[in-house]
Structure formats: C-alpha cells, structure tokens
Amino acid sequence: MKEKVLWTDEGTGAKIALVKAPVGVMDRRHTHPEANQFGMRLTGSMKWVSSHIPKGEEHGLSMIEEETIAIFFWDDPPKPEVVE
C-alpha cells in the first residue's frame, strides 16, 4: 500500500491522503481513537464496511479485488492503533 498525503492541518492534525492498494487485504484491524475517518474509492474494486468510520470504531481487513486508489480524510490526527 502506498500513501500520498495531499494536505495536513498543522493545528489539528487533520489529514487528507490518496492511498493506492494492490490486490489482497489492505490493512490490519485497527482504530483511530482521535479521528473520524471518511473514505471514497476512486478507481478499482474493493469491499469495505463503510465510507464513514466514527472515531474509536474497529475497522480494517478491507479486501482489494483489483488495484484500487481511494481518498481518505481524518478530522484529527489518524494515529491508528492495531487491534490484535
């Protein structure tokens, strides 16, 4: 997976990033305790739970069916915490 940060708010830590993911599982199960996450698939094909993930909610294990580019926005610092 590759990430290109498009914008970061130096005051709040909010961030917008493009993510390019190959076929397979995109990410491990995790949370963002400090940030709500919003996402939109731009190209490709993937299965994910929701385009909006409230802060603190477990998510991940998104299945990429063909190479995918998506845009993500976090309203505070993303700081992901992996869930074992």
Summary of the structure (lengths in Angstrom):
residues: 84
radius of gyration: 12.1
end to end distance: 20.2
largest distance: 36.6
contacts: 240
relative contact order: 0.35
helix: 0%
strand: 55%
